[in-house]
């Protein structure tokens, strides 16, 4: 069975599809106008609608266009949402349900945002992160759209009716769970919010739902995608090859998440990279500064040195500047595009801005370095190893592991 995964940012699009790639299924992620030949899409195709920073109406329109253009009747539909409810998951879910109803006359969704491998679980219809209610976390305080994280109330903001399926039902046996899901489905244009604390809970949800996959909208994060992929047959598949290079790798930190910032400090302190902490003013207002930055970075890459470029935070960060900062960084690092042997970025907006500027229009997914950290090969003008990571995923050693992985593969020209 083919899958179409629709996400609101690049890292999410990748970390969902990578679950299928690890089972040997041909999987790729794209964005913007990168998809040209729809008939040549792989069995699992993930698309970044780039709607994370949009208002609800604009996000709905972006999803409508993507669904009409890219979803066909031969593919089950997976709506990837942020596991901490950033962006517009309610409005986008409503749009996807409407699309399903127009296609098949059925509009039923399995809503399971838990991602236990990254300490995100769902209990009593509410998300918890590392044992704390979502509303009490740094992630919610810095970036949230809704007044509450109660999932029924969140979906209700977009007119989506829902019922919560508690853990007791999830764990009550497949027949019990299927009956509960059927009851919610019979309500019409509705969603079953599924509690989940473990990967086994998500696997139970997937097992009960997959028999009707073509008529079901799956809504969740990489946790649910992994549970679905585990139930797919494993297919032996040789990883792609690429040209070996002794040049350095370029690692970008654009995310504001504390986890990414701690990881950047650990990598910089290790002495294994040349570290550039870039003042946002240079990226926004200083053309000569951007040019000088790009030339210095390219020189170090030519010399075989890995380079870490981190966007500095001056005081309280202005979230509205994210896209402009990413665009300025992409312009600055243009000279690095042809000189780097590999690329890694944290923060979906930053990653897609730079890759697009470098002439990359997609990623063939290969493996997962750790939960939520996808490894693949760029498609388009460049063919180099690439790693994408959501800002809040991982720990302070994640960038060290990413650098180790890229270092082990780029000089031999093989993922094996």
DATAFEN-V346360 format. One line per field, one symbol per residue. ss: DSSP state (A for helix, B for strand, O for the rest). psi: psi as a letter, one per 40 degrees, with the letter a starting at -180 (. if undefined). A space follows every 50 residues. Layout:
# DATAFEN-V346360
ss=???
psi=???
This chain:
# DATAFEN-V346360
ss=OBBBBBBOOAAAAAAAAAAAAOOOOOBBBBBOOOOOOAAAOOOBBBBBOO OOOOOAAAAAAAAAAAAAAAOOOOBBBBBBOOOOOOOOAAAAAAAAAAAA AAAAOOOBBBBBOOBAAAOBBBBOOBBBBOOBBAAAOAAAAAOOOOOOOB AAAAAAOOOOBBBBBOAAAAOOOAAAAAAAAAAAAOOOOBBBBBOBOOAA AAAAAAAAAAAAAAABBBBBOAAAAAAAAAOOOOOOOOOOBOOOOOOOBB BBBOOOOAAAAAAAAAAAAOOOOBBBBBOAAAAAAOAAAAAAAAAAAAAA AAOOOOBBBBBOOOOOOOAAAAAAAAAAAAAAAAAAOOOOOBBBBBOAAA AAAAAAAOOBBBBBBBBBBBOOBBBBBBBBOOOOBBBBBOOOOOOOOAAA AAAAAAAAAAOOOBOO
psi=hiihhhieidddddeddddddeeehhhiiiibfehdgddeiidhhhhhef edeiiddddddddddddddehieehihhhhiheefiafdddddddddddd dddeehghihhgeigdeffhihhfeihihfeiideeidddddgidieieh dddddddefhiiihhiddddeeiddddddddddddedhfihhhhihdidd dddddddddddfddehhhhaadddddddddeiihhhhhiiiihiieiiih hhheiehddddddddddddeeeihhhhhhdddddegdddddddddddddd ddeehihhhhhihhahihdeedddddddddddeddedeeieihiihhddd dddddddeeheihhidihdihehihahiibdigiiihihideiaaeeddd ddddddddddeefie.
